[in-house]
Amino acid sequence: MTERLDLNRIRLAVDTLANTSISGCLDKLKLLIIKHGGRGDLPSERIGEYNPLIKSAELFGVYAMAEDAAELPKNWLIAARNILSADAEDIPRPAPGAAPELGDMVHFQRSPTHHRETGTVRGRQFGTGIVEVEDAQSEIIRLGPGQYEAVPHV
C-alpha cells in the first residue's frame, strides 16, 4: 500500500485538519491542496460563477467527494484515516507463540531488575522456543519462552 502514498504527509495533513476549527477546515484543505499540488473540484469564490454538483478533493493520493463543500474536509479525513489504519494492519507481525527465525530481532530482559535490551537471534532449539540471542556487546544469551518478545518486521 505504501508504494504510491506518502503516509507521512497524509499523517501531517490529518493532524493539521483535525486541529483546525470546523469553520476553517475547508479553507485549510484548499490551502493544502494548492500548496502541495493536490486537485480540487470546488465552488468558485465568486457566488454563482462555478458550483459543481459533486465537490471533490485529492491530496497526497487520498481522494474524497461530497455534495456539500462543507462536508468535504470530513470525508477527506475519513478516507485518510482509513488508509492510515489499513497501513498499520499491513505491518507483518509474528504469529502468537511462534519462535522467531534466525536473524530476527527480539526484546529481552536479563532479569526483572535489568533494563530492556534488543538482540538478534543467532540460534534456535526447534520445538522448544529456546533461542540464542546476540546482544549489543556481541555476547550470546540463551533465552527460554517468555523471556523474549519478537520485534515485528517492517
N, CA and C atoms as an extended XYZ file, in Angstrom:
462
Properties=species:S:1:pos:R:3:atomname:S:1:resname:S:1:resid:I:1 pbc="F F F"
N         0.812       -1.184        0.000 N   MET     1
C         0.000        0.000        0.000 CA  MET     1
C         0.861        1.255        0.000 C   MET     1
N         2.009        1.246        0.600 N   THR     2
C         2.793        2.456        0.792 CA  THR     2
C         3.560        2.891       -0.450 C   THR     2
N         3.566        2.099       -1.536 N   GLU     3
C         4.352        2.456       -2.713 CA  GLU     3
C         3.869        3.751       -3.355 C   GLU     3
N         2.560        4.010       -3.378 N   ARG     4
C         2.014        5.169       -4.075 CA  ARG     4
C         1.623        6.306       -3.147 C   ARG     4
N         1.537        6.053       -1.876 N   LEU     5
C         1.056        7.043       -0.934 CA  LEU     5
C         2.183        7.521       -0.028 C   LEU     5
N         2.217        8.812        0.221 N   ASP     6
C         3.191        9.377        1.157 CA  ASP     6
C         2.506        9.429        2.522 C   ASP     6
N         2.648        8.361        3.290 N   LEU     7
C         1.921        8.228        4.553 CA  LEU     7
C         2.305        9.300        5.559 C   LEU     7
N         3.560        9.719        5.553 N   ASN     8
C         3.967       10.769        6.488 CA  ASN     8
C         3.247       12.077        6.186 C   ASN     8
N         3.148       12.426        4.907 N   ARG     9
C         2.432       13.655        4.536 CA  ARG     9
C         0.939       13.529        4.833 C   ARG     9
N         0.380       12.346        4.631 N   ILE    10
C        -1.035       12.129        4.949 CA  ILE    10
C        -1.251       12.332        6.444 C   ILE    10
N        -0.363       11.749        7.270 N   ARG    11
C        -0.484       11.928        8.730 CA  ARG    11
C        -0.426       13.402        9.121 C   ARG    11
N         0.512       14.140        8.523 N   LEU    12
C         0.630       15.565        8.833 CA  LEU    12
C        -0.628       16.326        8.425 C   LEU    12
N        -1.173       16.013        7.261 N   ALA    13
C        -2.398       16.678        6.807 CA  ALA    13
C        -3.571       16.326        7.720 C   ALA    13
N        -3.662       15.070        8.142 N   VAL    14
C        -4.730       14.658        9.065 CA  VAL    14
C        -4.603       15.440       10.367 C   VAL    14
N        -3.390       15.523       10.912 N   ASP    15
C        -3.186       16.284       12.151 CA  ASP    15
C        -3.554       17.747       11.967 C   ASP    15
N        -3.154       18.321       10.839 N   THR    16
C        -3.455       19.729       10.564 CA  THR    16
C        -4.960       19.963       10.513 C   THR    16
N        -5.667       19.137        9.750 N   LEU    17
C        -7.115       19.320        9.614 CA  LEU    17
C        -7.855       18.993       10.908 C   LEU    17
N        -7.388       17.985       11.636 N   ALA    18
C        -8.047       17.604       12.888 CA  ALA    18
C        -7.891       18.697       13.946 C   ALA    18
N        -6.832       19.495       13.857 N   ASN    19
C        -6.592       20.564       14.829 CA  ASN    19
C        -7.058       21.926       14.326 C   ASN    19
N        -7.878       21.928       13.293 N   THR    20
C        -8.434       23.165       12.741 CA  THR    20
C        -9.912       23.229       13.093 C   THR    20
N       -10.402       24.419       13.368 N   SER    21
C       -11.821       24.576       13.695 CA  SER    21
C       -12.675       24.086       12.525 C   SER    21
N       -13.875       23.658       12.831 N   ILE    22
C       -14.778       23.145       11.795 CA  ILE    22
C       -15.014       24.197       10.723 C   ILE    22
N       -15.172       25.442       11.141 N   SER    23
C       -15.451       26.506       10.171 CA  SER    23
C       -14.256       26.808        9.262 C   SER    23
N       -13.043       26.541        9.740 N   GLY    24
C       -11.850       26.827        8.941 CA  GLY    24
C       -11.294       25.640        8.198 C   GLY    24
N       -11.918       24.486        8.371 N   CYS    25
C       -11.388       23.241        7.797 CA  CYS    25
C       -11.373       23.247        6.270 C   CYS    25
N       -12.431       23.736        5.643 N   LEU    26
C       -12.480       23.756        4.174 CA  LEU    26
C       -11.393       24.680        3.617 C   LEU    26
N       -11.223       25.843        4.226 N   ASP    27
C       -10.177       26.764        3.769 CA  ASP    27
C        -8.795       26.142        3.947 C   ASP    27
N        -8.579       25.434        5.050 N   LYS    28
C        -7.278       24.786        5.293 CA  LYS    28
C        -7.045       23.677        4.271 C   LYS    28
N        -8.090       22.902        3.951 N   LEU    29
C        -7.960       21.855        2.940 CA  LEU    29
C        -7.623       22.471        1.578 C   LEU    29
N        -8.299       23.572        1.203 N   LYS    30
C        -7.996       24.258       -0.054 CA  LYS    30
C        -6.538       24.708       -0.081 C   LYS    30
N        -6.075       25.276        1.030 N   LEU    31
C        -4.696       25.747        1.120 CA  LEU    31
C        -3.707       24.591        0.957 C   LEU    31
N        -3.987       23.460        1.609 N   LEU    32
C        -3.118       22.289        1.486 CA  LEU    32
C        -3.087       21.777        0.041 C   LEU    32
N        -4.246       21.772       -0.603 N   ILE    33
C        -4.328       21.317       -2.000 CA  ILE    33
C        -3.474       22.214       -2.895 C   ILE    33
N        -3.603       23.514       -2.733 N   ILE    34
C        -2.835       24.459       -3.558 CA  ILE    34
C        -1.346       24.339       -3.261 C   ILE    34
N        -0.993       24.301       -1.990 N   LYS    35
C         0.418       24.299       -1.581 CA  LYS    35
C         1.149       23.018       -1.963 C   LYS    35
N         0.439       21.884       -1.948 N   HIS    36
C         1.106       20.596       -2.155 CA  HIS    36
C         0.719       19.900       -3.455 C   HIS    36
N         0.131       20.628       -4.389 N   GLY    37
C        -0.134       20.061       -5.704 CA  GLY    37
C        -1.260       19.061       -5.758 C   GLY    37
N        -2.232       19.183       -4.864 N   GLY    38
C        -3.403       18.320       -4.932 CA  GLY    38
C        -4.363       18.819       -6.004 C   GLY    38
N        -5.522       18.192       -6.073 N   ARG    39
C        -6.545       18.608       -7.038 CA  ARG    39
C        -7.862       18.791       -6.309 C   ARG    39
N        -8.593       19.804       -6.709 N   GLY    40
C        -9.891       20.037       -6.095 CA  GLY    40
C       -10.897       20.514       -7.114 C   GLY    40
N       -12.098       19.997       -7.023 N   ASP    41
C       -13.214       20.477       -7.829 CA  ASP    41
C       -14.176       21.120       -6.837 C   ASP    41
N       -13.961       22.422       -6.613 N   LEU    42
C       -14.664       23.152       -5.571 CA  LEU    42
C       -15.372       24.360       -6.157 C   LEU    42
N       -16.373       24.872       -5.448 N   PRO    43
C       -17.074       26.056       -5.941 CA  PRO    43
C       -16.133       27.249       -6.062 C   PRO    43
N       -16.447       28.124       -7.001 N   SER    44
C       -15.691       29.352       -7.201 CA  SER    44
C       -15.880       30.263       -5.996 C   SER    44
N       -14.904       31.111       -5.747 N   GLU    45
C       -15.008       32.086       -4.665 CA  GLU    45
C       -16.129       33.090       -4.957 C   GLU    45
N       -16.366       33.354       -6.236 N   ARG    46
C       -17.433       34.282       -6.617 CA  ARG    46
C       -18.754       33.526       -6.718 C   ARG    46
N       -19.717       33.986       -5.997 N   ILE    47
C       -21.024       33.313       -5.933 CA  ILE    47
C       -21.656       33.264       -7.324 C   ILE    47
N       -22.143       32.053       -7.677 N   GLY    48
C       -22.838       31.870       -8.940 CA  GLY    48
C       -21.948       31.628      -10.135 C   GLY    48
N       -20.626       31.732       -9.997 N   GLU    49
C       -19.741       31.564      -11.147 CA  GLU    49
C       -19.541       30.093      -11.493 C   GLU    49
N       -19.163       29.262      -10.531 N   TYR    50
C       -18.961       27.834      -10.780 CA  TYR    50
C       -19.298       27.096       -9.505 C   TYR    50
N       -20.201       26.141       -9.599 N   ASN    51
C       -20.594       25.360       -8.437 CA  ASN    51
C       -20.867       23.929       -8.890 C   ASN    51
N       -19.847       23.066       -8.851 N   PRO    52
C       -20.039       21.689       -9.314 CA  PRO    52
C       -21.049       20.945       -8.439 C   PRO    52
N       -21.747       20.010       -9.055 N   LEU    53
C       -22.727       19.218       -8.325 CA  LEU    53
C       -22.045       18.372       -7.250 C   LEU    53
N       -20.947       17.740       -7.613 N   ILE    54
C       -20.154       16.942       -6.665 CA  ILE    54
C       -18.825       17.656       -6.452 C   ILE    54
N       -18.536       17.980       -5.204 N   LYS    55
C       -17.261       18.608       -4.866 CA  LYS    55
C       -16.268       17.495       -4.559 C   LYS    55
N       -15.005       17.685       -4.939 N   SER    56
C       -14.016       16.640       -4.687 CA  SER    56
C       -12.668       17.253       -4.325 C   SER    56
N       -11.863       16.444       -3.661 N   ALA    57
C       -10.511       16.851       -3.285 CA  ALA    57
C        -9.608       15.638       -3.331 C   ALA    57
N        -8.392       15.836       -3.852 N   GLU    58
C        -7.363       14.795       -3.853 CA  GLU    58
C        -6.097       15.438       -3.310 C   GLU    58
N        -5.566       14.851       -2.255 N   LEU    59
C        -4.349       15.361       -1.630 CA  LEU    59
C        -3.518       14.181       -1.166 C   LEU    59
N        -2.268       14.112       -1.618 N   PHE    60
C        -1.324       13.037       -1.274 CA  PHE    60
C        -1.876       11.652       -1.612 C   PHE    60
N        -2.682       11.567       -2.676 N   GLY    61
C        -3.216       10.285       -3.113 CA  GLY    61
C        -4.513        9.892       -2.440 C   GLY    61
N        -5.007       10.707       -1.535 N   VAL    62
C        -6.273       10.433       -0.844 CA  VAL    62
C        -7.360       11.249       -1.543 C   VAL    62
N        -8.424       10.583       -1.976 N   TYR    63
C        -9.495       11.208       -2.748 CA  TYR    63
C       -10.792       11.158       -1.957 C   TYR    63
N       -11.530       12.269       -1.964 N   ALA    64
C       -12.828       12.319       -1.286 CA  ALA    64
C       -13.791       13.168       -2.107 C   ALA    64
N       -15.096       12.885       -1.919 N   MET    65
C       -16.151       13.633       -2.610 CA  MET    65
C       -17.246       13.990       -1.612 C   MET    65
N       -18.037       15.017       -1.954 N   ALA    66
C       -19.182       15.408       -1.136 CA  ALA    66
C       -20.126       16.241       -1.984 C   ALA    66
N       -21.407       16.224       -1.642 N   GLU    67
C       -22.373       17.089       -2.322 CA  GLU    67
C       -22.261       18.513       -1.799 C   GLU    67
N       -21.935       18.658       -0.514 N   ASP    68
C       -21.790       19.961        0.113 CA  ASP    68
C       -20.303       20.190        0.398 C   ASP    68
N       -19.771       21.320       -0.037 N   ALA    69
C       -18.342       21.602        0.141 CA  ALA    69
C       -17.933       21.566        1.607 C   ALA    69
N       -18.830       21.944        2.512 N   ALA    70
C       -18.508       21.941        3.940 CA  ALA    70
C       -18.248       20.528        4.466 C   ALA    70
N       -18.797       19.511        3.790 N   GLU    71
C       -18.602       18.118        4.204 CA  GLU    71
C       -17.307       17.520        3.662 C   GLU    71
N       -16.690       18.175        2.701 N   LEU    72
C       -15.507       17.631        2.033 CA  LEU    72
C       -14.331       17.363        2.977 C   LEU    72
N       -13.967       18.299        3.870 N   PRO    73
C       -12.849       18.004        4.779 CA  PRO    73
C       -13.113       16.778        5.659 C   PRO    73
N       -14.348       16.641        6.144 N   LYS    74
C       -14.694       15.482        6.979 CA  LYS    74
C       -14.543       14.186        6.177 C   LYS    74
N       -15.030       14.190        4.937 N   ASN    75
C       -14.918       12.994        4.095 CA  ASN    75
C       -13.468       12.679        3.764 C   ASN    75
N       -12.658       13.724        3.518 N   TRP    76
C       -11.235       13.502        3.238 CA  TRP    76
C       -10.548       12.908        4.470 C   TRP    76
N       -10.875       13.424        5.656 N   LEU    77
C       -10.276       12.890        6.884 CA  LEU    77
C       -10.645       11.422        7.092 C   LEU    77
N       -11.878       11.075        6.813 N   ILE    78
C       -12.312        9.675        6.959 CA  ILE    78
C       -11.511        8.782        6.016 C   ILE    78
N       -11.393        9.203        4.753 N   ALA    79
C       -10.639        8.410        3.774 CA  ALA    79
C        -9.169        8.293        4.188 C   ALA    79
N        -8.573        9.398        4.624 N   ALA    80
C        -7.164        9.387        5.022 CA  ALA    80
C        -6.939        8.499        6.234 C   ALA    80
N        -7.816        8.584        7.209 N   ARG    81
C        -7.678        7.744        8.417 CA  ARG    81
C        -7.864        6.266        8.073 C   ARG    81
N        -8.757        5.970        7.134 N   ASN    82
C        -8.926        4.576        6.699 CA  ASN    82
C        -7.643        4.052        6.060 C   ASN    82
N        -6.986        4.873        5.256 N   ILE    83
C        -5.728        4.468        4.620 CA  ILE    83
C        -4.655        4.243        5.670 C   ILE    83
N        -4.545        5.159        6.624 N   LEU    84
C        -3.535        5.017        7.677 CA  LEU    84
C        -3.819        3.794        8.540 C   LEU    84
N        -5.080        3.539        8.809 N   SER    85
C        -5.458        2.366        9.599 CA  SER    85
C        -5.133        1.076        8.845 C   SER    85
N        -5.432        1.044        7.546 N   ALA    86
C        -5.135       -0.143        6.735 CA  ALA    86
C        -3.633       -0.367        6.654 C   ALA    86
N        -2.860        0.709        6.567 N   ASP    87
C        -1.406        0.577        6.518 CA  ASP    87
C        -0.881       -0.025        7.813 C   ASP    87
N        -1.432        0.395        8.951 N   ALA    88
C        -0.988       -0.149       10.240 CA  ALA    88
C        -1.283       -1.644       10.316 C   ALA    88
N        -2.377       -2.086        9.691 N   GLU    89
C        -2.724       -3.508        9.698 CA  GLU    89
C        -1.836       -4.311        8.755 C   GLU    89
N        -1.213       -3.649        7.760 N   ASP    90
C        -0.358       -4.337        6.798 CA  ASP    90
C         1.007       -4.709        7.362 C   ASP    90
N         1.375       -4.187        8.543 N   ILE    91
C         2.680       -4.487        9.116 CA  ILE    91
C         2.698       -5.947        9.533 C   ILE    91
N         3.597       -6.744        8.962 N   PRO    92
C         3.640       -8.147        9.330 CA  PRO    92
C         4.004       -8.318       10.797 C   PRO    92
N         3.308       -9.196       11.472 N   ARG    93
C         3.583       -9.486       12.869 CA  ARG    93
C         3.779      -10.987       13.022 C   ARG    93
N         4.682      -11.378       13.913 N   PRO    94
C         4.865      -12.807       14.115 CA  PRO    94
C         3.589      -13.428       14.682 C   PRO    94
N         3.345      -14.673       14.326 N   ALA    95
C         2.189      -15.380       14.860 CA  ALA    95
C         2.357      -15.524       16.370 C   ALA    95
N         1.250      -15.411       17.134 N   PRO    96
C         1.369      -15.535       18.581 CA  PRO    96
C         1.994      -16.869       18.964 C   PRO    96
N         2.992      -16.817       19.814 N   GLY    97
C         3.656      -18.021       20.294 CA  GLY    97
C         4.686      -18.589       19.337 C   GLY    97
N         4.831      -18.017       18.140 N   ALA    98
C         5.797      -18.532       17.167 CA  ALA    98
C         7.203      -18.083       17.563 C   ALA    98
N         8.145      -19.010       17.477 N   ALA    99
C         9.534      -18.675       17.787 CA  ALA    99
C        10.099      -17.844       16.646 C   ALA    99
N        10.911      -16.851       16.965 N   PRO   100
C        11.494      -16.029       15.908 CA  PRO   100
C        12.487      -16.829       15.071 C   PRO   100
N        12.688      -16.376       13.845 N   GLU   101
C        13.630      -17.018       12.928 CA  GLU   101
C        15.041      -16.488       13.167 C   GLU   101
N        16.035      -17.174       12.603 N   LEU   102
C        17.409      -16.692       12.683 CA  LEU   102
C        17.505      -15.319       12.033 C   LEU   102
N        18.188      -14.401       12.691 N   GLY   103
C        18.343      -13.050       12.181 CA  GLY   103
C        17.267      -12.085       12.635 C   GLY   103
N        16.174      -12.600       13.206 N   ASP   104
C        15.113      -11.728       13.713 CA  ASP   104
C        15.581      -10.990       14.960 C   ASP   104
N        14.982       -9.813       15.165 N   MET   105
C        15.275       -9.024       16.363 CA  MET   105
C        14.283       -9.405       17.459 C   MET   105
N        14.761       -9.400       18.715 N   VAL   106
C        13.909       -9.651       19.868 CA  VAL   106
C        14.232       -8.648       20.972 C   VAL   106
N        13.232       -8.358       21.801 N   HIS   107
C        13.427       -7.579       23.018 CA  HIS   107
C        13.519       -8.580       24.164 C   HIS   107
N        14.395       -8.305       25.114 N   PHE   108
C        14.522       -9.205       26.253 CA  PHE   108
C        15.047       -8.449       27.465 C   PHE   108
N        14.902       -9.079       28.649 N   GLN   109
C        15.488       -8.582       29.885 CA  GLN   109
C        16.263       -9.726       30.505 C   GLN   109
N        17.471       -9.455       30.954 N   ARG   110
C        18.291      -10.499       31.579 CA  ARG   110
C        17.642      -10.976       32.862 C   ARG   110
N        17.051      -10.044       33.593 N   SER   111
C        16.287      -10.368       34.804 CA  SER   111
C        15.266       -9.260       34.993 C   SER   111
N        14.297       -9.442       35.878 N   PRO   112
C        13.279       -8.404       36.070 CA  PRO   112
C        13.845       -7.050       36.492 C   PRO   112
N        15.042       -7.025       37.069 N   THR   113
C        15.623       -5.759       37.509 CA  THR   113
C        16.481       -5.092       36.440 C   THR   113
N        16.798       -5.801       35.364 N   HIS   114
C        17.608       -5.237       34.281 CA  HIS   114
C        16.739       -4.439       33.318 C   HIS   114
N        17.374       -3.535       32.582 N   HIS   115
C        16.662       -2.766       31.567 CA  HIS   115
C        16.397       -3.649       30.345 C   HIS   115
N        15.447       -3.229       29.549 N   ARG   116
C        15.078       -3.967       28.341 CA  ARG   116
C        16.145       -3.755       27.273 C   ARG   116
N        16.534       -4.823       26.591 N   GLU   117
C        17.551       -4.773       25.547 CA  GLU   117
C        16.987       -5.353       24.255 C   GLU   117
N        17.694       -5.091       23.173 N   THR   118
C        17.345       -5.664       21.882 CA  THR   118
C        18.519       -6.500       21.405 C   THR   118
N        18.217       -7.657       20.846 N   GLY   119
C        19.255       -8.528       20.324 CA  GLY   119
C        18.807       -9.235       19.064 C   GLY   119
N        19.734       -9.970       18.456 N   THR   120
C        19.472      -10.686       17.211 CA  THR   120
C        19.539      -12.184       17.468 C   THR   120
N        18.552      -12.908       16.960 N   VAL   121
C        18.518      -14.366       17.135 CA  VAL   121
C        19.634      -14.985       16.292 C   VAL   121
N        20.522      -15.738       16.938 N   ARG   122
C        21.639      -16.402       16.250 CA  ARG   122
C        21.504      -17.921       16.265 C   ARG   122
N        20.589      -18.419       17.096 N   GLY   123
C        20.379      -19.872       17.152 CA  GLY   123
C        19.020      -20.181       17.738 C   GLY   123
N        18.490      -21.383       17.386 N   ARG   124
C        17.185      -21.812       17.887 CA  ARG   124
C        17.232      -23.270       18.253 C   ARG   124
N        16.493      -23.629       19.270 N   GLN   125
C        16.302      -25.036       19.603 CA  GLN   125
C        14.869      -25.365       19.194 C   GLN   125
N        14.737      -26.026       18.040 N   PHE   126
C        13.428      -26.249       17.440 CA  PHE   126
C        12.489      -27.010       18.364 C   PHE   126
N        11.237      -26.549       18.376 N   GLY   127
C        10.199      -27.205       19.143 CA  GLY   127
C        10.157      -26.807       20.604 C   GLY   127
N        11.137      -26.055       21.082 N   THR   128
C        11.167      -25.696       22.500 CA  THR   128
C        10.919      -24.207       22.743 C   THR   128
N        11.150      -23.376       21.738 N   GLY   129
C        11.028      -21.933       21.922 CA  GLY   129
C        12.276      -21.303       22.510 C   GLY   129
N        13.300      -22.107       22.772 N   ILE   130
C        14.562      -21.583       23.296 CA  ILE   130
C        15.362      -20.992       22.137 C   ILE   130
N        15.900      -19.781       22.356 N   VAL   131
C        16.692      -19.109       21.340 CA  VAL   131
C        18.010      -18.628       21.934 C   VAL   131
N        18.997      -18.507       21.061 N   GLU   132
C        20.260      -17.888       21.450 CA  GLU   132
C        20.292      -16.517       20.788 C   GLU   132
N        20.494      -15.478       21.611 N   VAL   133
C        20.412      -14.100       21.148 CA  VAL   133
C        21.764      -13.418       21.341 C   VAL   133
N        22.193      -12.688       20.304 N   GLU   134
C        23.408      -11.886       20.402 CA  GLU   134
C        23.017      -10.475       20.812 C   GLU   134
N        23.570      -10.004       21.954 N   ASP   135
C        23.237       -8.665       22.431 CA  ASP   135
C        24.121       -7.606       21.774 C   ASP   135
N        24.006       -6.368       22.226 N   ALA   136
C        24.747       -5.256       21.627 CA  ALA   136
C        26.258       -5.396       21.790 C   ALA   136
N        26.709       -6.127       22.815 N   GLN   137
C        28.149       -6.332       23.048 CA  GLN   137
C        28.640       -7.645       22.439 C   GLN   137
N        27.861       -8.222       21.549 N   SER   138
C        28.174       -9.485       20.860 CA  SER   138
C        28.255      -10.670       21.814 C   SER   138
N        27.601      -10.578       22.934 N   GLU   139
C        27.526      -11.690       23.886 CA  GLU   139
C        26.300      -12.535       23.539 C   GLU   139
N        26.446      -13.854       23.585 N   ILE   140
C        25.336      -14.761       23.286 CA  ILE   140
C        24.623      -15.111       24.590 C   ILE   140
N        23.311      -14.939       24.584 N   ILE   141
C        22.478      -15.225       25.745 CA  ILE   141
C        21.437      -16.249       25.339 C   ILE   141
N        21.230      -17.238       26.163 N   ARG   142
C        20.226      -18.268       25.909 CA  ARG   142
C        18.957      -17.887       26.654 C   ARG   142
N        17.844      -17.779       25.906 N   LEU   143
C        16.571      -17.342       26.479 CA  LEU   143
C        15.488      -18.372       26.207 C   LEU   143
N        14.667      -18.584       27.194 N   GLY   144
C        13.546      -19.503       27.050 CA  GLY   144
C        12.267      -18.756       26.713 C   GLY   144
N        11.195      -19.497       26.381 N   PRO   145
C         9.918      -18.855       26.079 CA  PRO   145
C         9.485      -17.967       27.254 C   PRO   145
N         8.943      -16.819       26.952 N   GLY   146
C         8.514      -15.903       27.995 CA  GLY   146
C         9.598      -14.920       28.415 C   GLY   146
N        10.857      -15.177       28.010 N   GLN   147
C        11.953      -14.273       28.357 CA  GLN   147
C        12.244      -13.278       27.247 C   GLN   147
N        11.613      -13.430       26.095 N   TYR   148
C        11.853      -12.528       24.972 CA  TYR   148
C        10.546      -12.252       24.249 C   TYR   148
N        10.587      -11.201       23.433 N   GLU   149
C         9.428      -10.821       22.628 CA  GLU   149
C         9.934      -10.469       21.239 C   GLU   149
N         9.377      -11.083       20.220 N   ALA   150
C         9.794      -10.827       18.837 CA  ALA   150
C         9.444       -9.401       18.436 C   ALA   150
N        10.354       -8.756       17.729 N   VAL   151
C        10.128       -7.409       17.186 CA  VAL   151
C         9.479       -7.585       15.815 C   VAL   151
N         8.321       -6.893       15.576 N   PRO   152
C         7.665       -7.042       14.272 CA  PRO   152
C         8.562       -6.612       13.123 C   PRO   152
N         8.462       -7.322       12.015 N   HIS   153
C         9.222       -6.976       10.796 CA  HIS   153
C         8.593       -5.746       10.178 C   HIS   153
N         9.404       -4.879        9.602 N   VAL   154
C         8.868       -3.686        8.940 CA  VAL   154
C         9.237       -3.717        7.476 C   VAL   154
